[in-house]
Amino acid sequence: MIKIQKVSKYINLSEEGLVPRIECPMDQGLLFCNQDIEENVYLYCLSCEYKKFIGIEFYSAILKVLEPLEK
Ligand SMILES: [Zn+2]
């Protein structure tokens, strides 16, 4: 199960420069996360229409980066 809290935490850390930023592939804008009513977590861009649901593979990569920082 993909948790928005983890994705949101990753984005916050990236704003502090502690982890690599996830940028919009269209215009390199900042991405934010949200979830739909079925709790599918997605990233969206503030400056364009870009929106992408997070898959388990991408989520695992985020967890791997967060793990050492959460100790
Ligand atoms: Zn964009």
N, CA, C, O and the ligand as a Tripos MOL2 file, in Angstrom:
@<TRIPOS>MOLECULE
protein
  285   283    72     0     0
PROTEIN
NO_CHARGES

@<TRIPOS>ATOM
      1 N           0.8380   -1.2050    0.0000 N.3       1 MET1
      2 CA          0.0000    0.0000    0.0000 C.3       1 MET1
      3 C           0.8690    1.2510    0.0000 C.2       1 MET1
      4 O           1.7890    1.3770    0.8090 O.2       1 MET1
      5 N           0.5800    2.1520   -0.8920 N.am      2 ILE2
      6 CA          1.3680    3.3680   -1.0150 C.3       2 ILE2
      7 C           0.8130    4.4490   -0.0940 C.2       2 ILE2
      8 O          -0.3600    4.8130   -0.1820 O.2       2 ILE2
      9 N           1.6690    4.9550    0.7870 N.am      3 LYS3
     10 CA          1.2150    5.9580    1.7530 C.3       3 LYS3
     11 C           1.6360    7.3590    1.3350 C.2       3 LYS3
     12 O           2.8060    7.6200    1.0530 O.2       3 LYS3
     13 N           0.6510    8.2550    1.3010 N.am      4 ILE4
     14 CA          0.9310    9.6230    0.8810 C.3       4 ILE4
     15 C           1.8750   10.3260    1.8630 C.2       4 ILE4
     16 O           2.6200   11.2250    1.4750 O.2       4 ILE4
     17 N           1.8400    9.9120    3.1380 N.am      5 GLN5
     18 CA          2.7120   10.5450    4.1380 C.3       5 GLN5
     19 C           4.1790   10.4100    3.7570 C.2       5 GLN5
     20 O           4.9690   11.3400    3.9240 O.2       5 GLN5
     21 N           4.5310    9.2250    3.2380 N.am      6 LYS6
     22 CA          5.9270    8.9710    2.8620 C.3       6 LYS6
     23 C           6.3260    9.8200    1.6560 C.2       6 LYS6
     24 O           7.4220   10.3780    1.6060 O.2       6 LYS6
     25 N           5.4220    9.9050    0.6940 N.am      7 VAL7
     26 CA          5.7060   10.6720   -0.5220 C.3       7 VAL7
     27 C           5.8360   12.1550   -0.1700 C.2       7 VAL7
     28 O           6.7260   12.8540   -0.6530 O.2       7 VAL7
     29 N           4.9220   12.6100    0.6860 N.am      8 SER8
     30 CA          4.9160   13.9900    1.1150 C.3       8 SER8
     31 C           6.2010   14.3170    1.8830 C.2       8 SER8
     32 O           6.7800   15.3910    1.7170 O.2       8 SER8
     33 N           6.6320   13.3850    2.7150 N.am      9 LYS9
     34 CA          7.8700   13.5710    3.4690 C.3       9 LYS9
     35 C           9.0620   13.6840    2.5190 C.2       9 LYS9
     36 O           9.9490   14.5200    2.6970 O.2       9 LYS9
     37 N           9.0550   12.8170    1.5050 N.am     10 TYR10
     38 CA         10.1400   12.8530    0.5240 C.3      10 TYR10
     39 C          10.1920   14.2290   -0.1480 C.2      10 TYR10
     40 O          11.2640   14.8160   -0.2980 O.2      10 TYR10
     41 N           9.0420   14.7270   -0.5440 N.am     11 ILE11
     42 CA          8.9840   16.0260   -1.2280 C.3      11 ILE11
     43 C           9.4860   17.1510   -0.3080 C.2      11 ILE11
     44 O          10.2050   18.0500   -0.7440 O.2      11 ILE11
     45 N           9.0910   17.0800    0.9710 N.am     12 ASN12
     46 CA          9.5760   18.0850    1.9250 C.3      12 ASN12
     47 C          11.0920   18.0480    2.0510 C.2      12 ASN12
     48 O          11.7450   19.0910    2.0660 O.2      12 ASN12
     49 N          11.6510   16.8460    2.1420 N.am     13 LEU13
     50 CA         13.1060   16.6980    2.2550 C.3      13 LEU13
     51 C          13.8120   17.1950    1.0010 C.2      13 LEU13
     52 O          14.9100   17.7470    1.0680 O.2      13 LEU13
     53 N          13.1580   16.9880   -0.1560 N.am     14 SER14
     54 CA         13.7810   17.4240   -1.4070 C.3      14 SER14
     55 C          13.8140   18.9480   -1.4820 C.2      14 SER14
     56 O          14.7110   19.5270   -2.0950 O.2      14 SER14
     57 N          12.8310   19.5930   -0.8530 N.am     15 GLU15
     58 CA         12.8310   21.0590   -0.8270 C.3      15 GLU15
     59 C          13.9530   21.5900    0.0460 C.2      15 GLU15
     60 O          14.4260   22.7090   -0.1490 O.2      15 GLU15
     61 N          14.3800   20.7760    1.0200 N.am     16 GLU16
     62 CA         15.5100   21.1560    1.8700 C.3      16 GLU16
     63 C          16.8350   20.7240    1.2560 C.2      16 GLU16
     64 O          17.8970   20.9650    1.8290 O.2      16 GLU16
     65 N          16.7740   20.0920    0.1000 N.am     17 GLY17
     66 CA         17.9920   19.6690   -0.5830 C.3      17 GLY17
     67 C          18.6120   18.3950   -0.0350 C.2      17 GLY17
     68 O          19.7580   18.0760   -0.3540 O.2      17 GLY17
     69 N          17.8630   17.6610    0.7910 N.am     18 LEU18
     70 CA         18.4120   16.4520    1.4230 C.3      18 LEU18
     71 C          18.2860   15.2050    0.5460 C.2      18 LEU18
     72 O          19.0390   14.2450    0.7110 O.2      18 LEU18
     73 N          17.3560   15.2250   -0.3630 N.am     19 VAL19
     74 CA         17.1870   14.1100   -1.3070 C.3      19 VAL19
     75 C          16.9780   14.7210   -2.6990 C.2      19 VAL19
     76 O          16.6020   15.8870   -2.8200 O.2      19 VAL19
     77 N          17.2220   13.9300   -3.7380 N.am     20 PRO20
     78 CA         17.0390   14.4810   -5.0910 C.3      20 PRO20
     79 C          15.5900   14.9350   -5.3280 C.2      20 PRO20
     80 O          14.6380   14.2740   -4.9150 O.2      20 PRO20
     81 N          15.4590   16.0590   -5.9910 N.am     21 ARG21
     82 CA         14.1260   16.5770   -6.3150 C.3      21 ARG21
     83 C          13.4470   15.7380   -7.3800 C.2      21 ARG21
     84 O          14.1000   15.2160   -8.2830 O.2      21 ARG21
     85 N          12.1360   15.6110   -7.2690 N.am     22 ILE22
     86 CA         11.3720   14.9790   -8.3440 C.3      22 ILE22
     87 C          10.7760   16.1290   -9.1450 C.2      22 ILE22
     88 O           9.9490   16.8890   -8.6430 O.2      22 ILE22
     89 N          11.2040   16.2420  -10.3850 N.am     23 GLU23
     90 CA         10.7360   17.3740  -11.1820 C.3      23 GLU23
     91 C           9.7320   16.9380  -12.2270 C.2      23 GLU23
     92 O           9.7270   15.7880  -12.6640 O.2      23 GLU23
     93 N           8.8890   17.8630  -12.6170 N.am     24 CYS24
     94 CA          7.9450   17.6220  -13.6950 C.3      24 CYS24
     95 C           8.7260   17.3940  -14.9940 C.2      24 CYS24
     96 O           9.5820   18.2050  -15.3470 O.2      24 CYS24
     97 N           8.4420   16.3070  -15.7040 N.am     25 PRO25
     98 CA          9.1660   16.0350  -16.9460 C.3      25 PRO25
     99 C           8.7940   17.0080  -18.0800 C.2      25 PRO25
    100 O           9.5060   17.0970  -19.0800 O.2      25 PRO25
    101 N           7.7010   17.7180  -17.9220 N.am     26 MET26
    102 CA          7.2650   18.6330  -18.9720 C.3      26 MET26
    103 C           7.9760   19.9890  -18.8820 C.2      26 MET26
    104 O           8.4720   20.5060  -19.8830 O.2      26 MET26
    105 N           8.0190   20.5520  -17.6790 N.am     27 ASP27
    106 CA          8.5770   21.9040  -17.5250 C.3      27 ASP27
    107 C           9.4990   22.0570  -16.3150 C.2      27 ASP27
    108 O           9.8320   23.1740  -15.9180 O.2      27 ASP27
    109 N           9.9140   20.9130  -15.7260 N.am     28 GLN28
    110 CA         10.8120   20.9170  -14.5610 C.3      28 GLN28
    111 C          10.2280   21.6850  -13.3660 C.2      28 GLN28
    112 O          10.9640   22.1590  -12.5010 O.2      28 GLN28
    113 N           8.9080   21.7970  -13.3350 N.am     29 GLY29
    114 CA          8.2560   22.4650  -12.2160 C.3      29 GLY29
    115 C           8.2710   21.5970  -10.9710 C.2      29 GLY29
    116 O           8.6130   20.4160  -11.0230 O.2      29 GLY29
    117 N           7.8910   22.2080   -9.8390 N.am     30 LEU30
    118 CA          7.8150   21.4740   -8.5850 C.3      30 LEU30
    119 C           6.6150   20.5400   -8.5960 C.2      30 LEU30
    120 O           5.5290   20.9120   -9.0410 O.2      30 LEU30
    121 N           6.8210   19.3250   -8.1010 N.am     31 LEU31
    122 CA          5.7040   18.3900   -8.0210 C.3      31 LEU31
    123 C           5.2060   18.2880   -6.5870 C.2      31 LEU31
    124 O           5.9880   18.3170   -5.6360 O.2      31 LEU31
    125 N           3.9170   18.1710   -6.4560 N.am     32 PHE32
    126 CA          3.2930   17.9570   -5.1620 C.3      32 PHE32
    127 C           2.5170   16.6570   -5.2160 C.2      32 PHE32
    128 O           2.2730   16.1180   -6.2950 O.2      32 PHE32
    129 N           2.1250   16.1460   -4.0460 N.am     33 CYS33
    130 CA          1.3960   14.8790   -4.0720 C.3      33 CYS33
    131 C          -0.0010   15.0470   -3.4930 C.2      33 CYS33
    132 O          -0.2690   15.9410   -2.6910 O.2      33 CYS33
    133 N          -0.8690   14.1620   -3.9260 N.am     34 ASN34
    134 CA         -2.2440   14.1540   -3.4580 C.3      34 ASN34
    135 C          -2.7730   12.7470   -3.6650 C.2      34 ASN34
    136 O          -2.0810   11.9080   -4.2420 O.2      34 ASN34
    137 N          -3.9810   12.4740   -3.2060 N.am     35 GLN35
    138 CA         -4.5500   11.1620   -3.4780 C.3      35 GLN35
    139 C          -6.0140   11.2920   -3.8600 C.2      35 GLN35
    140 O          -6.7030   12.2180   -3.4320 O.2      35 GLN35
    141 N          -6.4780   10.3540   -4.6680 N.am     36 ASP36
    142 CA         -7.8770   10.4000   -5.0730 C.3      36 ASP36
    143 C          -8.7490    9.6820   -4.0260 C.2      36 ASP36
    144 O          -8.2390    9.2230   -3.0040 O.2      36 ASP36
    145 N         -10.0350    9.5910   -4.2780 N.am     37 ILE37
    146 CA        -10.9250    9.0230   -3.2530 C.3      37 ILE37
    147 C         -10.6530    7.5440   -2.9800 C.2      37 ILE37
    148 O         -11.0320    7.0160   -1.9340 O.2      37 ILE37
    149 N          -9.9950    6.8860   -3.9270 N.am     38 GLU38
    150 CA         -9.6300    5.4870   -3.6890 C.3      38 GLU38
    151 C          -8.2270    5.3530   -3.1000 C.2      38 GLU38
    152 O          -7.6570    4.2630   -3.0410 O.2      38 GLU38
    153 N          -7.6870    6.5000   -2.6650 N.am     39 GLU39
    154 CA         -6.3800    6.5620   -2.0170 C.3      39 GLU39
    155 C          -5.2150    6.1690   -2.9200 C.2      39 GLU39
    156 O          -4.1730    5.7170   -2.4450 O.2      39 GLU39
    157 N          -5.4040    6.3460   -4.2220 N.am     40 ASN40
    158 CA         -4.2770    6.1980   -5.1370 C.3      40 ASN40
    159 C          -3.4870    7.4980   -5.0850 C.2      40 ASN40
    160 O          -4.0240    8.5790   -5.3240 O.2      40 ASN40
    161 N          -2.2080    7.3740   -4.7710 N.am     41 VAL41
    162 CA         -1.3780    8.5640   -4.6140 C.3      41 VAL41
    163 C          -0.8050    8.9940   -5.9630 C.2      41 VAL41
    164 O          -0.3330    8.1660   -6.7430 O.2      41 VAL41
    165 N          -0.8540   10.2870   -6.2230 N.am     42 TYR42
    166 CA         -0.2960   10.7890   -7.4770 C.3      42 TYR42
    167 C           0.5220   12.0540   -7.2570 C.2      42 TYR42
    168 O           0.3660   12.7550   -6.2570 O.2      42 TYR42
    169 N           1.3820   12.3220   -8.2000 N.am     43 LEU43
    170 CA          2.1630   13.5520   -8.2180 C.3      43 LEU43
    171 C           1.5290   14.4810   -9.2290 C.2      43 LEU43
    172 O           1.0330   14.0340  -10.2630 O.2      43 LEU43
    173 N           1.5410   15.7530   -8.9410 N.am     44 TYR44
    174 CA          1.0310   16.7000   -9.9290 C.3      44 TYR44
    175 C           1.9020   17.9460   -9.9370 C.2      44 TYR44
    176 O           2.5560   18.2810   -8.9490 O.2      44 TYR44
    177 N           1.8930   18.6120  -11.0630 N.am     45 CYS45
    178 CA          2.7030   19.8080  -11.2540 C.3      45 CYS45
    179 C           1.8470   21.0380  -11.0340 C.2      45 CYS45
    180 O           0.6870   21.0810  -11.4430 O.2      45 CYS45
    181 N           2.4290   22.0460  -10.3820 N.am     46 LEU46
    182 CA          1.6810   23.2790  -10.1150 C.3      46 LEU46
    183 C           1.5390   24.1450  -11.3590 C.2      46 LEU46
    184 O           0.5770   24.9010  -11.4930 O.2      46 LEU46
    185 N           2.5040   24.0300  -12.2700 N.am     47 SER47
    186 CA          2.4920   24.9780  -13.3790 C.3      47 SER47
    187 C           1.9730   24.4020  -14.6960 C.2      47 SER47
    188 O           1.7920   25.1520  -15.6560 O.2      47 SER47
    189 N           1.7310   23.1020  -14.7680 N.am     48 CYS48
    190 CA          1.1190   22.5670  -15.9770 C.3      48 CYS48
    191 C           0.1350   21.4560  -15.6120 C.2      48 CYS48
    192 O          -0.1690   21.2680  -14.4340 O.2      48 CYS48
    193 N          -0.3470   20.7460  -16.5650 N.am     49 GLU49
    194 CA         -1.3890   19.7460  -16.3400 C.3      49 GLU49
    195 C          -0.8410   18.3700  -15.9540 C.2      49 GLU49
    196 O          -1.5960   17.4130  -15.7810 O.2      49 GLU49
    197 N           0.4770   18.2900  -15.8250 N.am     50 TYR50
    198 CA          1.0940   16.9870  -15.5740 C.3      50 TYR50
    199 C           0.5720   16.3390  -14.2900 C.2      50 TYR50
    200 O           0.4570   16.9810  -13.2460 O.2      50 TYR50
    201 N           0.2660   15.0590  -14.4050 N.am     51 LYS51
    202 CA         -0.2090   14.2820  -13.2520 C.3      51 LYS51
    203 C           0.1870   12.8340  -13.4730 C.2      51 LYS51
    204 O          -0.0010   12.2920  -14.5620 O.2      51 LYS51
    205 N           0.7400   12.2050  -12.4340 N.am     52 LYS52
    206 CA          1.1990   10.8320  -12.5960 C.3      52 LYS52
    207 C           0.9300   10.0340  -11.3310 C.2      52 LYS52
    208 O           1.3240   10.4430  -10.2380 O.2      52 LYS52
    209 N           0.2680    8.9090  -11.4750 N.am     53 PHE53
    210 CA          0.0460    8.0420  -10.3250 C.3      53 PHE53
    211 C           1.3400    7.3260   -9.9830 C.2      53 PHE53
    212 O           2.1060    6.9340  -10.8630 O.2      53 PHE53
    213 N           1.5630    7.1660   -8.7000 N.am     54 ILE54
    214 CA          2.7920    6.5280   -8.2430 C.3      54 ILE54
    215 C           2.6220    5.0170   -8.2210 C.2      54 ILE54
    216 O           1.6770    4.4950   -7.6300 O.2      54 ILE54
    217 N           3.5360    4.3310   -8.8640 N.am     55 GLY55
    218 CA          3.5270    2.8790   -8.8770 C.3      55 GLY55
    219 C           4.3810    2.3330   -7.7560 C.2      55 GLY55
    220 O           5.1490    3.0650   -7.1300 O.2      55 GLY55
    221 N           4.2440    1.0560   -7.5080 N.am     56 ILE56
    222 CA          4.9540    0.4240   -6.3950 C.3      56 ILE56
    223 C           6.4680    0.5010   -6.5730 C.2      56 ILE56
    224 O           7.2090    0.5710   -5.5930 O.2      56 ILE56
    225 N           6.9210    0.4890   -7.8110 N.am     57 GLU57
    226 CA          8.3660    0.5380   -8.0710 C.3      57 GLU57
    227 C           8.9510    1.8880   -7.6550 C.2      57 GLU57
    228 O           9.9820    1.9590   -6.9850 O.2      57 GLU57
    229 N           8.2750    2.9380   -8.0650 N.am     58 PHE58
    230 CA          8.7070    4.2920   -7.7270 C.3      58 PHE58
    231 C           8.6190    4.4970   -6.2110 C.2      58 PHE58
    232 O           9.4940    5.1160   -5.6060 O.2      58 PHE58
    233 N           7.5630    3.9720   -5.6160 N.am     59 TYR59
    234 CA          7.3660    4.0960   -4.1670 C.3      59 TYR59
    235 C           8.4870    3.3870   -3.4070 C.2      59 TYR59
    236 O           9.0040    3.9140   -2.4220 O.2      59 TYR59
    237 N           8.8540    2.2110   -3.8600 N.am     60 SER60
    238 CA          9.9470    1.4650   -3.2210 C.3      60 SER60
    239 C          11.2450    2.2610   -3.2610 C.2      60 SER60
    240 O          12.0140    2.2670   -2.3000 O.2      60 SER60
    241 N          11.4770    2.9330   -4.3900 N.am     61 ALA61
    242 CA         12.6890    3.7390   -4.5320 C.3      61 ALA61
    243 C          12.6770    4.8900   -3.5220 C.2      61 ALA61
    244 O          13.7090    5.2200   -2.9370 O.2      61 ALA61
    245 N          11.5130    5.4910   -3.3240 N.am     62 ILE62
    246 CA         11.3760    6.5720   -2.3420 C.3      62 ILE62
    247 C          11.6570    6.0510   -0.9350 C.2      62 ILE62
    248 O          12.3790    6.6860   -0.1660 O.2      62 ILE62
    249 N          11.0880    4.8990   -0.6020 N.am     63 LEU63
    250 CA         11.2850    4.3090    0.7280 C.3      63 LEU63
    251 C          12.7580    4.0120    0.9740 C.2      63 LEU63
    252 O          13.2650    4.1930    2.0810 O.2      63 LEU63
    253 N          13.4280    3.5590   -0.0590 N.am     64 LYS64
    254 CA         14.8390    3.2040    0.0570 C.3      64 LYS64
    255 C          15.6750    4.4360    0.3950 C.2      64 LYS64
    256 O          16.6270    4.3610    1.1710 O.2      64 LYS64
    257 N          15.3040    5.5730   -0.2000 N.am     65 VAL65
    258 CA         16.0290    6.8200    0.0760 C.3      65 VAL65
    259 C          15.6970    7.3390    1.4850 C.2      65 VAL65
    260 O          16.5660    7.8680    2.1790 O.2      65 VAL65
    261 N          14.4460    7.1810    1.8920 N.am     66 LEU66
    262 CA         14.0070    7.6920    3.1980 C.3      66 LEU66
    263 C          14.5580    6.8740    4.3740 C.2      66 LEU66
    264 O          14.8390    7.4060    5.4480 O.2      66 LEU66
    265 N          14.6990    5.5880    4.1400 N.am     67 GLU67
    266 CA         15.0500    4.6690    5.2280 C.3      67 GLU67
    267 C          16.2310    5.1290    6.0940 C.2      67 GLU67
    268 O          16.0860    5.2420    7.3110 O.2      67 GLU67
    269 N          17.4080    5.4000    5.4830 N.am     68 PRO68
    270 CA         18.5370    5.8090    6.3240 C.3      68 PRO68
    271 C          18.3100    7.1570    7.0300 C.2      68 PRO68
    272 O          18.9170    7.4240    8.0670 O.2      68 PRO68
    273 N          17.4390    8.0010    6.4660 N.am     69 LEU69
    274 CA         17.1770    9.3170    7.0540 C.3      69 LEU69
    275 C          16.2130    9.2340    8.2250 C.2      69 LEU69
    276 O          16.1350   10.1600    9.0330 O.2      69 LEU69
    277 N          15.4860    8.1440    8.3210 N.am     70 GLU70
    278 CA         14.4800    8.0100    9.3670 C.3      70 GLU70
    279 C          15.0150    7.3060   10.6130 C.2      70 GLU70
    280 O          14.2950    7.1130   11.5930 O.2      70 GLU70
    281 N          16.2930    6.9260   10.5570 N.am     71 LYS71
    282 CA         16.8630    6.2250   11.7200 C.3      71 LYS71
    283 C          17.2960    7.1980   12.7920 C.2      71 LYS71
    284 O          17.7960    6.7820   13.8370 O.2      71 LYS71
    285 ZN          4.8350   20.7550  -15.2010 Zn       72 ZN72
@<TRIPOS>BOND
     1     1     2 1
     2     2     3 1
     3     3     4 2
     4     3     5 am
     5     5     6 1
     6     6     7 1
     7     7     8 2
     8     7     9 am
     9     9    10 1
    10    10    11 1
    11    11    12 2
    12    11    13 am
    13    13    14 1
    14    14    15 1
    15    15    16 2
    16    15    17 am
    17    17    18 1
    18    18    19 1
    19    19    20 2
    20    19    21 am
    21    21    22 1
    22    22    23 1
    23    23    24 2
    24    23    25 am
    25    25    26 1
    26    26    27 1
    27    27    28 2
    28    27    29 am
    29    29    30 1
    30    30    31 1
    31    31    32 2
    32    31    33 am
    33    33    34 1
    34    34    35 1
    35    35    36 2
    36    35    37 am
    37    37    38 1
    38    38    39 1
    39    39    40 2
    40    39    41 am
    41    41    42 1
    42    42    43 1
    43    43    44 2
    44    43    45 am
    45    45    46 1
    46    46    47 1
    47    47    48 2
    48    47    49 am
    49    49    50 1
    50    50    51 1
    51    51    52 2
    52    51    53 am
    53    53    54 1
    54    54    55 1
    55    55    56 2
    56    55    57 am
    57    57    58 1
    58    58    59 1
    59    59    60 2
    60    59    61 am
    61    61    62 1
    62    62    63 1
    63    63    64 2
    64    63    65 am
    65    65    66 1
    66    66    67 1
    67    67    68 2
    68    67    69 am
    69    69    70 1
    70    70    71 1
    71    71    72 2
    72    71    73 am
    73    73    74 1
    74    74    75 1
    75    75    76 2
    76    75    77 am
    77    77    78 1
    78    78    79 1
    79    79    80 2
    80    79    81 am
    81    81    82 1
    82    82    83 1
    83    83    84 2
    84    83    85 am
    85    85    86 1
    86    86    87 1
    87    87    88 2
    88    87    89 am
    89    89    90 1
    90    90    91 1
    91    91    92 2
    92    91    93 am
    93    93    94 1
    94    94    95 1
    95    95    96 2
    96    95    97 am
    97    97    98 1
    98    98    99 1
    99    99   100 2
   100    99   101 am
   101   101   102 1
   102   102   103 1
   103   103   104 2
   104   103   105 am
   105   105   106 1
   106   106   107 1
   107   107   108 2
   108   107   109 am
   109   109   110 1
   110   110   111 1
   111   111   112 2
   112   111   113 am
   113   113   114 1
   114   114   115 1
   115   115   116 2
   116   115   117 am
   117   117   118 1
   118   118   119 1
   119   119   120 2
   120   119   121 am
   121   121   122 1
   122   122   123 1
   123   123   124 2
   124   123   125 am
   125   125   126 1
   126   126   127 1
   127   127   128 2
   128   127   129 am
   129   129   130 1
   130   130   131 1
   131   131   132 2
   132   131   133 am
   133   133   134 1
   134   134   135 1
   135   135   136 2
   136   135   137 am
   137   137   138 1
   138   138   139 1
   139   139   140 2
   140   139   141 am
   141   141   142 1
   142   142   143 1
   143   143   144 2
   144   143   145 am
   145   145   146 1
   146   146   147 1
   147   147   148 2
   148   147   149 am
   149   149   150 1
   150   150   151 1
   151   151   152 2
   152   151   153 am
   153   153   154 1
   154   154   155 1
   155   155   156 2
   156   155   157 am
   157   157   158 1
   158   158   159 1
   159   159   160 2
   160   159   161 am
   161   161   162 1
   162   162   163 1
   163   163   164 2
   164   163   165 am
   165   165   166 1
   166   166   167 1
   167   167   168 2
   168   167   169 am
   169   169   170 1
   170   170   171 1
   171   171   172 2
   172   171   173 am
   173   173   174 1
   174   174   175 1
   175   175   176 2
   176   175   177 am
   177   177   178 1
   178   178   179 1
   179   179   180 2
   180   179   181 am
   181   181   182 1
   182   182   183 1
   183   183   184 2
   184   183   185 am
   185   185   186 1
   186   186   187 1
   187   187   188 2
   188   187   189 am
   189   189   190 1
   190   190   191 1
   191   191   192 2
   192   191   193 am
   193   193   194 1
   194   194   195 1
   195   195   196 2
   196   195   197 am
   197   197   198 1
   198   198   199 1
   199   199   200 2
   200   199   201 am
   201   201   202 1
   202   202   203 1
   203   203   204 2
   204   203   205 am
   205   205   206 1
   206   206   207 1
   207   207   208 2
   208   207   209 am
   209   209   210 1
   210   210   211 1
   211   211   212 2
   212   211   213 am
   213   213   214 1
   214   214   215 1
   215   215   216 2
   216   215   217 am
   217   217   218 1
   218   218   219 1
   219   219   220 2
   220   219   221 am
   221   221   222 1
   222   222   223 1
   223   223   224 2
   224   223   225 am
   225   225   226 1
   226   226   227 1
   227   227   228 2
   228   227   229 am
   229   229   230 1
   230   230   231 1
   231   231   232 2
   232   231   233 am
   233   233   234 1
   234   234   235 1
   235   235   236 2
   236   235   237 am
   237   237   238 1
   238   238   239 1
   239   239   240 2
   240   239   241 am
   241   241   242 1
   242   242   243 1
   243   243   244 2
   244   243   245 am
   245   245   246 1
   246   246   247 1
   247   247   248 2
   248   247   249 am
   249   249   250 1
   250   250   251 1
   251   251   252 2
   252   251   253 am
   253   253   254 1
   254   254   255 1
   255   255   256 2
   256   255   257 am
   257   257   258 1
   258   258   259 1
   259   259   260 2
   260   259   261 am
   261   261   262 1
   262   262   263 1
   263   263   264 2
   264   263   265 am
   265   265   266 1
   266   266   267 1
   267   267   268 2
   268   267   269 am
   269   269   270 1
   270   270   271 1
   271   271   272 2
   272   271   273 am
   273   273   274 1
   274   274   275 1
   275   275   276 2
   276   275   277 am
   277   277   278 1
   278   278   279 1
   279   279   280 2
   280   279   281 am
   281   281   282 1
   282   282   283 1
   283   283   284 2
@<TRIPOS>SUBSTRUCTURE
     1 MET1         2 RESIDUE 1 A MET
     2 ILE2         6 RESIDUE 1 A ILE
     3 LYS3        10 RESIDUE 1 A LYS
     4 ILE4        14 RESIDUE 1 A ILE
     5 GLN5        18 RESIDUE 1 A GLN
     6 LYS6        22 RESIDUE 1 A LYS
     7 VAL7        26 RESIDUE 1 A VAL
     8 SER8        30 RESIDUE 1 A SER
     9 LYS9        34 RESIDUE 1 A LYS
    10 TYR10       38 RESIDUE 1 A TYR
    11 ILE11       42 RESIDUE 1 A ILE
    12 ASN12       46 RESIDUE 1 A ASN
    13 LEU13       50 RESIDUE 1 A LEU
    14 SER14       54 RESIDUE 1 A SER
    15 GLU15       58 RESIDUE 1 A GLU
    16 GLU16       62 RESIDUE 1 A GLU
    17 GLY17       66 RESIDUE 1 A GLY
    18 LEU18       70 RESIDUE 1 A LEU
    19 VAL19       74 RESIDUE 1 A VAL
    20 PRO20       78 RESIDUE 1 A PRO
    21 ARG21       82 RESIDUE 1 A ARG
    22 ILE22       86 RESIDUE 1 A ILE
    23 GLU23       90 RESIDUE 1 A GLU
    24 CYS24       94 RESIDUE 1 A CYS
    25 PRO25       98 RESIDUE 1 A PRO
    26 MET26      102 RESIDUE 1 A MET
    27 ASP27      106 RESIDUE 1 A ASP
    28 GLN28      110 RESIDUE 1 A GLN
    29 GLY29      114 RESIDUE 1 A GLY
    30 LEU30      118 RESIDUE 1 A LEU
    31 LEU31      122 RESIDUE 1 A LEU
    32 PHE32      126 RESIDUE 1 A PHE
    33 CYS33      130 RESIDUE 1 A CYS
    34 ASN34      134 RESIDUE 1 A ASN
    35 GLN35      138 RESIDUE 1 A GLN
    36 ASP36      142 RESIDUE 1 A ASP
    37 ILE37      146 RESIDUE 1 A ILE
    38 GLU38      150 RESIDUE 1 A GLU
    39 GLU39      154 RESIDUE 1 A GLU
    40 ASN40      158 RESIDUE 1 A ASN
    41 VAL41      162 RESIDUE 1 A VAL
    42 TYR42      166 RESIDUE 1 A TYR
    43 LEU43      170 RESIDUE 1 A LEU
    44 TYR44      174 RESIDUE 1 A TYR
    45 CYS45      178 RESIDUE 1 A CYS
    46 LEU46      182 RESIDUE 1 A LEU
    47 SER47      186 RESIDUE 1 A SER
    48 CYS48      190 RESIDUE 1 A CYS
    49 GLU49      194 RESIDUE 1 A GLU
    50 TYR50      198 RESIDUE 1 A TYR
    51 LYS51      202 RESIDUE 1 A LYS
    52 LYS52      206 RESIDUE 1 A LYS
    53 PHE53      210 RESIDUE 1 A PHE
    54 ILE54      214 RESIDUE 1 A ILE
    55 GLY55      218 RESIDUE 1 A GLY
    56 ILE56      222 RESIDUE 1 A ILE
    57 GLU57      226 RESIDUE 1 A GLU
    58 PHE58      230 RESIDUE 1 A PHE
    59 TYR59      234 RESIDUE 1 A TYR
    60 SER60      238 RESIDUE 1 A SER
    61 ALA61      242 RESIDUE 1 A ALA
    62 ILE62      246 RESIDUE 1 A ILE
    63 LEU63      250 RESIDUE 1 A LEU
    64 LYS64      254 RESIDUE 1 A LYS
    65 VAL65      258 RESIDUE 1 A VAL
    66 LEU66      262 RESIDUE 1 A LEU
    67 GLU67      266 RESIDUE 1 A GLU
    68 PRO68      270 RESIDUE 1 A PRO
    69 LEU69      274 RESIDUE 1 A LEU
    70 GLU70      278 RESIDUE 1 A GLU
    71 LYS71      282 RESIDUE 1 A LYS
    72 ZN72       285 GROUP 0 **** ****
